[in-house]
Amino acid sequence: MLKPSLDWLLIFIPITAWLHFAMPDAHTQIFLCACLAILPLAGWLGKGTENLACHTGEAIGGLLNATFGNAAELIIAIAAMRSGLYDVVKASLTGSIIGNVLLVAGLSMFTGGLKYKTQTFNRMAAQNQATMLLLAAVSLIMPAAYHYLAGPAAAAHEGDISMEISIILLIVYAASLIFTLITHKALFGAEGGEAHGGEAQPWSVGKSVAVLAGATALIAWVSEILVGSVEHAAHSFGMTSVFVGVIVVAIIGNAAEHSTAILVARKNRMDLALGIAIGSSIQIALFVAPVLVLMSYFLAPTPMNLVFTPAEVLAVTVSVLICAQTANDGECNWMEGIQLLAVYAILGVVFYFLPDAHVK
């Protein structure tokens, strides 16, 4: 009971609730406690999805983990969108994409590479995911390019363009699920991996789903509190809302992917680790972002568009290109993990010193 555990941080759930109701103006303390409260809840999301994945294959397991892991990200984004904080929403989407393909994949390759000299994964699956990531980059580049190239006339059509692109992305994402899970699932088998005979018996499907539902509900509630204090806390720390969205909120929202991907990478299950990391970024770009655009017509003060800042577009493009490069040969090692982490650190430094940029 005394060993280090994220579960110790569960105490911050009641602390956050008390601060929220008793000291509503203590925004910095509320923000910090809400961040700490979400971490163990995201960890329980990871446990639930990993145990549920034991009853499925690696491809479905990675999809399940990405889906429930992104539940925190989606909930946080919806809460921010309802408050009209579109810059925070877009920054958190950007941060989630680059955080998964650089931070999560990088940590997975690094920690797995410390135990195994070379780790292998399904090259066909990796190339398919890399192509989907490039599509994600295109979906961010083109609306931003139109915004800056069309001039004053752009504003009249950006809503329609974002809506139409969102529908296209959702169709492609649905098609990719059919391709990987039904029509061509034989091409996406796992490479390597440790035997699981000595591992503890996985949870039942019912227990796994119950844990996922409970953790998601608590994350939804804490996220509402977190979003209400994020702007005030950012200013008190001297951080811009862009940095908070791209780095801080994204890391918190992706805590489930961090823990699970690293754990399975240490077990030499790199197909599942990369399926979580890269698959999560694909889901954010091709599913979560379009869904937020559509939901903004009903939940937000005004409709949200897909026009991201030049810095966000550039960060996603660079992240996608280097991730595709490292995943192209079907092998990875700890040095490739270091390279991905270095790019993430460089982007973090730039976003820290970058002033808030509001796309009009």
C-alpha positions in Angstrom: 0.0 0.0 0.0 3.0 2.3 0.6 4.6 1.8 -2.9 4.5 4.8 -5.3 1.2 5.0 -7.2 -0.8 7.5 -9.2 -3.8 6.4 -7.0 -2.4 8.6 -4.3 -3.4 11.5 -6.4 -7.1 10.5 -6.1 -7.2 12.6 -2.9 -7.2 15.7 -5.2 -10.7 14.9 -6.5 -12.4 15.9 -3.2 -9.8 18.7 -2.7 -10.7 20.1 -6.2 -14.4 19.9 -5.4 -13.9 21.7 -2.1 -11.8 24.5 -3.7 -14.3 24.9 -6.5 -17.3 25.4 -4.1 -15.5 27.0 -1.1 -12.9 29.2 -2.9 -14.1 29.8 -6.5 -11.6 32.7 -7.0 -8.6 30.5 -6.2 -8.1 29.8 -9.9 -4.4 28.7 -9.7 -5.0 26.3 -6.9 -8.1 24.9 -8.5 -6.3 24.4 -11.8 -3.3 22.6 -10.2 -5.5 20.3 -8.1 -7.8 19.5 -11.1 -4.7 18.6 -13.2 -3.5 16.3 -10.5 -7.0 14.8 -10.1 -7.3 13.9 -13.8 -3.9 12.0 -13.9 -5.0 9.0 -11.8 -8.4 8.9 -13.5 -6.7 8.8 -16.8 -4.5 6.0 -15.4 -7.7 4.0 -14.6 -8.9 4.6 -18.1 -5.6 3.1 -19.3 -6.1 0.0 -17.0 -9.6 -0.5 -18.1 -8.8 -0.3 -21.8 -5.7 -2.5 -21.5 -7.8 -5.2 -19.7 -10.5 -4.9 -22.3 -7.9 -5.2 -25.0 -6.9 -8.6 -23.6 -10.3 -9.9 -24.9 -9.6 -8.5 -28.4 -6.7 -8.3 -30.9 -4.0 -5.7 -31.0 -5.7 -3.6 -33.6 -9.0 -3.4 -31.8 -7.1 -3.0 -28.5 -5.2 0.0 -29.8 -8.5 1.5 -31.1 -10.2 1.0 -27.8 -7.4 2.5 -25.8 -7.2 5.5 -28.2 -11.0 6.0 -28.0 -11.3 5.9 -24.2 -8.0 7.7 -23.8 -9.3 10.5 -26.0 -12.5 10.6 -24.0 -10.7 13.0 -21.5 -9.4 15.1 -24.4 -12.9 15.3 -26.0 -14.6 16.1 -22.7 -12.1 18.9 -21.9 -12.4 20.3 -25.5 -16.3 20.3 -25.2 -16.1 22.1 -21.9 -13.8 24.8 -23.3 -15.8 25.1 -26.5 -19.0 25.7 -24.6 -17.2 28.6 -22.8 -16.1 30.0 -26.2 -12.4 29.3 -25.6 -11.8 28.2 -29.2 -8.0 29.0 -29.0 -7.7 26.6 -26.1 -9.7 24.0 -27.9 -7.6 24.2 -31.1 -4.4 24.3 -29.1 -5.4 21.2 -27.1 -6.2 19.4 -30.3 -2.8 20.4 -31.8 -1.1 19.4 -28.5 -2.8 16.0 -28.5 -1.7 15.2 -32.0 1.9 16.2 -31.5 1.9 14.8 -28.0 0.9 11.4 -29.1 3.1 11.1 -32.2 6.2 12.6 -30.5 5.9 12.2 -26.7 3.9 9.0 -26.3 5.5 7.2 -29.3 8.9 8.6 -28.3 8.6 7.4 -24.7 7.4 4.0 -25.9 10.3 3.6 -28.3 12.8 4.8 -25.7 11.6 2.7 -22.7 11.0 -0.4 -24.8 14.4 0.1 -26.5 16.2 0.2 -23.1 15.0 -3.4 -22.6 15.2 -4.7 -26.2 18.0 -3.7 -28.6 15.6 -3.6 -31.5 11.8 -3.9 -31.5 9.7 -4.8 -34.6 6.2 -3.9 -35.5 3.9 -4.5 -38.5 5.3 -2.3 -41.3 2.1 -2.4 -43.3 0.0 -1.1 -40.4 2.6 1.6 -39.6 2.6 2.8 -43.2 -1.2 2.9 -43.3 -1.2 5.0 -40.1 1.5 7.3 -41.5 -0.6 8.0 -44.6 -3.6 8.8 -42.4 -1.4 11.2 -40.4 -0.5 13.0 -43.6 -4.2 13.3 -44.4 -4.6 14.8 -40.9 -1.9 17.3 -41.7 -3.6 18.3 -45.0 -6.9 18.8 -43.1 -5.2 21.4 -41.0 -3.0 23.0 -43.7 -5.7 23.7 -46.3 -8.2 25.7 -44.1 -5.3 27.8 -42.7 -3.9 28.3 -46.2 -7.4 29.5 -47.4 -7.7 31.8 -44.5 -4.4 33.6 -45.3 -4.6 33.4 -49.1 -8.2 34.5 -49.6 -7.9 37.7 -47.7 -10.9 39.6 -46.3 -13.3 37.4 -48.3 -12.2 34.3 -46.4 -14.4 34.8 -43.3 -17.6 34.4 -45.3 -16.8 30.9 -46.4 -14.6 29.5 -43.6 -17.6 28.0 -41.7 -18.9 26.2 -44.8 -15.4 24.9 -45.7 -14.8 23.6 -42.2 -18.1 21.9 -42.1 -17.5 20.2 -45.5 -14.0 19.1 -44.6 -15.3 17.8 -41.3 -17.8 15.6 -43.1 -15.0 14.3 -45.5 -12.8 13.5 -42.5 -15.5 11.6 -40.7 -16.2 9.5 -43.8 -12.5 8.7 -44.3 -12.2 7.8 -40.6 -15.1 5.4 -40.8 -13.7 3.9 -44.0 -10.3 3.4 -42.3 -12.0 1.4 -39.5 -13.7 -0.8 -42.0 -10.4 -1.3 -43.8 -8.3 -2.2 -40.7 -10.9 -4.1 -38.7 -12.9 -5.9 -41.3 -11.9 -6.1 -44.9 -8.1 -6.1 -44.5 -7.6 -7.1 -40.8 -5.3 -9.9 -41.8 -2.7 -7.3 -42.9 -2.6 -5.7 -39.4 -1.4 -8.7 -37.3 1.1 -8.0 -34.5 4.8 -8.6 -34.6 6.7 -10.0 -31.6 5.5 -9.5 -28.1 6.0 -11.4 -24.9 4.2 -14.5 -23.8 1.3 -13.6 -21.4 1.1 -16.9 -19.5 2.7 -15.5 -16.4 0.6 -12.3 -16.2 -2.3 -11.7 -13.9 -5.7 -12.7 -15.1 -7.3 -9.8 -17.0 -10.4 -8.2 -15.7 -13.8 -9.3 -17.1 -15.4 -7.3 -19.8 -18.1 -6.1 -17.4 -15.5 -4.8 -14.8 -13.4 -3.2 -17.5 -16.5 -1.3 -19.0 -17.6 -0.3 -15.5 -14.2 1.2 -14.7 -14.1 3.0 -18.0 -17.6 4.5 -17.4 -16.8 5.6 -13.9 -13.4 7.2 -14.8 -14.9 8.9 -17.8 -17.8 10.4 -15.8 -15.3 11.7 -13.1 -13.0 13.1 -15.8 -16.0 14.9 -17.3 -16.8 16.6 -14.0 -13.2 17.6 -13.1 -12.6 18.8 -16.7 -15.5 21.3 -16.3 -13.8 22.7 -13.2 -10.3 22.7 -14.9 -11.5 24.7 -18.0 -13.1 27.3 -15.8 -9.8 28.1 -14.2 -7.4 27.6 -17.1 -7.1 31.2 -18.4 -6.6 32.7 -15.0 -4.0 30.1 -14.0 -2.1 30.6 -17.3 -1.7 34.3 -16.6 -0.6 33.7 -13.0 2.1 31.3 -14.2 3.2 33.7 -17.0 2.1 31.1 -19.6 0.1 31.9 -22.8 -3.2 30.1 -23.4 -1.6 28.5 -26.5 1.2 26.9 -24.4 -1.3 25.7 -21.8 -3.5 24.2 -24.5 -0.7 22.7 -26.7 1.5 21.3 -23.8 -0.2 21.3 -20.4 -3.8 20.4 -21.2 -2.7 17.9 -23.9 -0.4 16.1 -21.6 -3.1 15.8 -18.9 -5.7 14.6 -21.4 -3.3 12.0 -22.9 -2.2 10.6 -19.5 -4.0 7.3 -20.3 -2.1 6.8 -23.6 1.2 7.7 -21.9 0.9 5.0 -19.2 -0.6 2.2 -21.3 1.6 2.7 -24.4 4.8 2.7 -22.3 3.7 -0.4 -20.3 3.0 -2.5 -23.4 6.2 -1.2 -25.1 8.1 -2.7 -22.1 6.4 -6.0 -22.9 7.7 -5.8 -26.5 4.1 -5.2 -27.9 5.1 -2.3 -30.1 2.2 -2.8 -32.5 -0.2 -2.1 -29.6 2.0 0.8 -28.3 2.2 2.5 -31.7 -1.5 1.7 -32.4 -2.3 3.7 -29.2 0.1 6.6 -29.9 -0.4 7.1 -33.7 -4.0 5.8 -33.7 -4.9 8.4 -31.0 -3.5 11.2 -33.1 -5.4 10.0 -36.2 -8.6 9.8 -34.1 -8.1 13.3 -32.8 -7.6 14.8 -36.3 -10.1 12.7 -38.2 -12.8 12.2 -35.6 -12.6 14.5 -32.6 -11.9 17.7 -34.4 -14.7 17.2 -37.0 -17.1 16.2 -34.3 -16.3 19.3 -32.3 -16.9 21.5 -35.4 -20.3 19.9 -35.9 -21.2 20.1 -32.2 -20.2 23.7 -32.0 -23.3 24.6 -34.1 -25.4 23.3 -31.1 -23.3 23.8 -28.0 -21.0 26.8 -28.5 -21.7 30.5 -28.6 -20.7 30.5 -32.3 -19.6 27.8 -34.8 -16.0 26.7 -34.6 -13.9 26.4 -37.7 -10.8 24.4 -38.6 -8.5 27.4 -39.1 -5.5 26.8 -36.9 -2.6 29.2 -36.4 0.5 28.9 -38.6 2.5 27.7 -35.6 0.0 24.9 -34.9 -0.1 23.8 -38.5 3.7 23.8 -38.8 4.0 21.8 -35.5 1.6 19.1 -36.7 3.2 18.9 -40.1 6.8 18.5 -38.7 5.6 15.9 -36.1 3.8 13.9 -38.7 6.8 13.8 -41.1 9.3 12.7 -38.5 6.9 10.1 -37.0 6.3 8.7 -40.5 10.0 8.5 -41.1 10.7 6.6 -37.9 7.8 4.2 -38.4 8.6 3.4 -42.1 11.0 0.5 -41.7 9.0 -1.7 -39.2 11.8 -1.4 -36.6 12.6 1.0 -33.7 15.2 1.5 -31.0 15.8 3.8 -28.0 17.6 6.3 -30.2 14.6 6.9 -32.4 12.6 7.5 -29.2 15.2 10.1 -28.2 14.8 11.8 -31.6 11.0 12.1 -31.3 11.3 13.4 -27.7 13.8 16.0 -28.9 11.5 17.4 -31.5 8.7 17.5 -28.9 11.0 19.4 -26.5 11.9 21.9 -29.3 8.3 22.5 -30.1 7.5 23.0 -26.4 10.2 25.7 -26.1 8.9 27.5 -29.1 5.3 27.4 -27.9 6.3 28.6 -24.4 7.8 31.8 -25.9 5.2 32.2 -28.6 2.7 35.0 -27.7 -1.0 34.2 -27.9 -2.2 34.2 -31.5 -5.9 34.6 -32.1 -7.1 33.6 -35.6 -9.9 35.9 -36.7 
